[in-house]
Amino acid sequence: MDKGKRRVVIDPGHGGKDPGAVGLGLQEKEVVLHLAQHVRRALGGYEVDVLLTRETDEWVSLDERARRANEADADLFVSLHCNAGGGQGFESYVHPAAPERTRAIREVLHRRVMAFLASYGIRDRGQKEANFAVLRKTKMPAVLLENLFLDHPRENALLREEAFRKDLAQAIAAGIAQALGWRAAKPNRRVQGKTRRRRHLPRRRSPRRGRGMGARSRRVGEGQRVDDGVTRWDVSPQTTGDARGVGRRAVSHPWGSAG
C-alpha cells in the first residue's frame, strides 16, 4: 500500500445480522452501504484511495472497523448511518475529546451536506458529540453522519430515490474534499471530452465524364464550340451554368470542434 497517497475510509454502519435502524420497509444497513458505494464513486475524481469497511451485507465488529481504518493509515474516517425513533433531519458527530482539526473537518463536511439537504427542507439537527467506539478507537480524524430518519415518511421516500442517494453522496464527497483541501484532478480531454478530428486536406477532384462518348468536361466560354473528336455541340448559357457547378460543395472547418 502506498503510504504517500491520500486515503479515506468510508464506514457503512451495521450489516449482516445487525440491520441497524428500521423504518417503513427500509433497513439502515442497506441504505448506508449503497450510499457508501456512491461516495466512493464520487471521490474518484480526486486521486484518492477510498476504502470501505465492508463491501457487502456482512457483520463487522466495531473494533474491526477501527482496526481496518488504522491499518490503512487513512487521512479521514467517515461513518455513515441513518436514524429512526420519531425524529427528522440530519446530524453529525465527533468524539468529545476530538482535536480542533477533527472539529474543523466536521464543520466543513456538515455545512456542505446541509447546503444540499436544505433545498429539500431537511432540518439541521446540529453538530454533536458522542463516545461512539468508531470515533474513539480510530487514530485519524473521524466523523459520523446520521443521514435522515427511516421512520419519517418524507425522508424515507427521499432515501428510496436513487437520484437522491447519488446527490447526497456527491455532497458528502464534496464536503470531504473541501475539508481536506483537495482539488479534483484535471480530466483527460481525450477521455472526458470530444477528441479532435483529424485534419484532412481537400480531396482532389478527379475529372468527370462529359455527356458524349467519354469526353472530359472542361470549362468553356459561352458560345464556343466543343469538339471531342466524336460529337460536336454549342455551349449555351444553361449548359455553362451547369458545368461550372459540377463537383462544388460546401466544406466544413477541417478541425471540427475541440473537446
C-alpha positions in Angstrom: 0.0 0.0 0.0 1.4 3.4 -1.0 1.9 5.3 2.3 2.2 8.6 0.5 -1.1 8.5 -1.3 -4.1 10.2 0.4 -6.7 7.8 1.6 -10.2 7.9 3.1 -12.1 5.2 4.9 -15.9 5.1 4.5 -17.7 3.1 7.1 -21.2 1.8 6.2 -22.7 1.2 9.6 -24.2 -2.2 10.8 -24.6 -5.1 8.3 -25.3 -8.8 8.3 -27.1 -9.9 11.5 -27.3 -6.2 12.6 -29.9 -4.3 10.4 -29.5 -1.0 12.3 -32.4 1.3 12.2 -35.6 0.0 10.5 -38.5 2.1 9.3 -41.3 1.9 6.7 -39.7 -1.0 4.8 -36.1 0.3 4.8 -33.1 -1.1 6.7 -30.2 1.1 7.7 -27.6 -1.4 6.7 -28.8 -1.5 3.1 -29.2 2.2 2.7 -25.8 3.2 4.1 -24.0 0.5 2.1 -25.5 1.8 -1.1 -24.7 5.4 0.0 -21.1 4.5 0.8 -20.6 3.0 -2.7 -21.9 6.2 -4.3 -19.5 8.3 -2.1 -16.6 6.1 -3.3 -17.5 6.7 -6.9 -18.0 10.5 -6.3 -14.5 10.7 -4.8 -13.0 9.0 -7.9 -12.1 12.4 -9.4 -9.8 13.4 -6.5 -7.0 10.8 -7.0 -7.6 9.2 -3.6 -7.9 5.7 -2.3 -11.3 5.1 -0.9 -11.7 2.0 1.3 -15.0 0.7 2.7 -15.0 -1.2 6.0 -17.5 -3.6 4.4 -18.3 -4.2 0.7 -21.3 -6.5 1.2 -24.1 -7.2 3.7 -21.7 -8.6 6.3 -21.4 -8.0 10.0 -18.1 -6.3 11.0 -17.4 -5.6 14.7 -16.7 -2.0 15.8 -13.2 -2.9 16.8 -12.5 -4.4 13.4 -13.8 -1.3 11.6 -11.4 0.8 13.6 -8.6 -1.6 13.1 -9.0 -1.6 9.3 -9.0 2.2 9.3 -5.9 2.5 11.4 -4.1 -0.2 9.4 -4.9 1.8 6.2 -3.3 4.9 7.7 -6.2 6.9 6.4 -6.5 10.7 6.3 -10.1 10.6 7.4 -12.7 8.2 8.6 -16.4 8.8 7.9 -19.1 6.6 9.3 -22.4 6.6 7.5 -25.7 5.9 9.4 -29.4 6.6 9.3 -31.7 7.5 12.2 -35.0 6.3 13.5 -37.2 6.9 16.6 -39.7 9.6 15.6 -37.4 12.5 14.7 -36.3 14.1 11.4 -33.3 15.7 9.9 -29.5 15.4 9.6 -26.8 15.5 12.3 -23.1 14.8 12.7 -20.9 13.6 15.5 -17.3 13.7 16.6 -15.8 12.3 19.8 -16.0 14.6 22.9 -12.1 14.6 23.0 -11.7 15.3 19.3 -9.0 17.8 18.5 -9.6 21.0 16.7 -8.6 19.7 13.3 -11.2 17.0 13.5 -13.8 19.6 14.6 -12.9 21.8 11.7 -13.2 19.0 9.2 -16.6 18.1 10.6 -17.7 21.7 10.4 -17.0 21.9 6.7 -18.5 18.5 6.0 -21.6 19.2 7.9 -22.2 22.5 6.3 -21.6 21.1 2.8 -24.1 18.3 3.3 -26.7 20.6 4.8 -26.4 23.0 1.9 -27.7 20.2 -0.2 -30.3 18.9 2.2 -31.7 22.4 2.8 -33.0 22.5 -0.7 -35.4 19.7 0.4 -36.4 21.4 3.6 -34.5 19.0 5.7 -34.0 20.0 9.3 -30.4 20.6 10.6 -30.2 18.8 14.0 -26.8 20.2 14.7 -23.2 19.2 15.2 -22.9 16.9 18.2 -20.5 14.8 20.3 -20.8 11.2 21.3 -18.5 8.5 22.7 -19.1 6.1 19.8 -16.5 3.3 19.5 -15.6 4.1 15.9 -14.9 7.7 16.8 -12.9 6.8 20.0 -10.8 3.9 18.5 -9.7 5.4 15.2 -6.4 7.3 15.1 -7.2 9.7 12.3 -9.9 12.5 12.2 -13.3 10.7 12.4 -16.8 11.9 11.8 -20.1 10.1 12.0 -23.1 11.2 9.9 -26.7 10.4 10.6 -28.5 10.8 7.3 -32.2 11.4 7.9 -34.8 9.2 9.6 -36.0 6.0 8.1 -39.3 6.2 10.0 -40.2 9.7 8.8 -42.4 9.3 5.8 -41.0 12.1 3.6 -37.4 11.3 4.5 -38.0 7.6 3.9 -39.4 8.5 0.5 -36.3 10.5 -0.4 -33.9 7.8 0.7 -35.7 5.4 -1.6 -34.8 7.5 -4.6 -31.7 6.5 -6.5 -31.1 10.1 -7.7 -31.4 11.5 -4.2 -28.9 9.0 -2.8 -26.4 9.8 -5.6 -26.8 13.6 -4.9 -26.4 13.1 -1.2 -23.2 11.1 -1.8 -21.9 13.8 -4.1 -22.5 16.3 -1.3 -20.6 14.1 1.2 -17.8 13.6 -1.2 -17.5 17.4 -2.0 -17.5 18.1 1.8 -14.7 15.6 2.3 -12.6 17.1 -0.5 -13.3 20.7 0.7 -12.5 19.8 4.3 -9.2 18.2 3.4 -8.3 20.9 0.8 -8.3 18.6 -2.2 -8.9 19.7 -5.8 -10.3 17.4 -8.4 -7.8 16.1 -10.9 -7.9 17.7 -14.3 -9.9 15.5 -16.7 -8.2 13.8 -19.6 -9.6 15.7 -22.6 -9.2 12.7 -24.9 -11.3 10.6 -22.4 -13.7 13.0 -20.8 -14.5 15.2 -23.8 -14.6 15.0 -27.6 -11.4 14.2 -29.3 -10.2 16.4 -32.1 -10.9 15.3 -35.6 -8.0 14.7 -37.9 -7.3 17.4 -40.3 -7.9 16.4 -43.8 -6.7 18.2 -46.9 -9.3 18.9 -49.5 -9.6 15.9 -51.9 -8.5 16.4 -55.4 -11.4 16.1 -57.8 -11.0 13.6 -60.5 -12.1 14.7 -64.0 -15.8 13.9 -64.6 -17.1 12.3 -67.7 -19.0 14.6 -70.0 -22.1 13.9 -72.0 -20.6 12.5 -75.1 -18.8 9.1 -75.5 -16.2 9.5 -72.8 -15.4 13.2 -73.4 -13.8 15.1 -70.5 -15.8 18.0 -69.2 -14.0 21.4 -69.4 -14.8 24.9 -68.8 -15.6 26.9 -71.9 -17.0 30.3 -72.6 -20.5 31.0 -73.8 -20.9 30.5 -77.5 -17.8 28.4 -78.0 -17.9 25.1 -79.8 -16.5 21.9 -78.3 -15.1 19.1 -80.4 -14.2 15.9 -78.6 -13.5 14.1 -81.8 -16.8 12.2 -81.6 -19.5 14.7 -81.4 -19.9 18.5 -81.6 -22.2 20.9 -79.7 -22.6 24.5 -78.9 -22.3 25.6 -75.2 -25.3 27.6 -74.3 -25.7 29.7 -71.1 -27.6 27.0 -69.5 -25.0 24.3 -70.1 -22.1 26.5 -69.0 -24.0 27.2 -65.8 -24.4 23.5 -65.1 -20.8 22.8 -66.0 -19.4 25.3 -63.6 -21.4 24.0 -60.7 -20.3 20.3 -61.1 -18.4 19.0 -58.1 -18.8 22.1 -56.0 -19.8 21.5 -52.4 -19.6 23.2 -49.0 -16.5 22.2 -47.0 -16.8 22.3 -43.2 -14.0 23.6 -41.0 -11.3 21.0 -41.2 -10.6 21.0 -37.4 -14.1 20.2 -36.3 -15.0 21.1 -32.7 -12.4 20.9 -29.9 -13.2 18.8 -27.0 
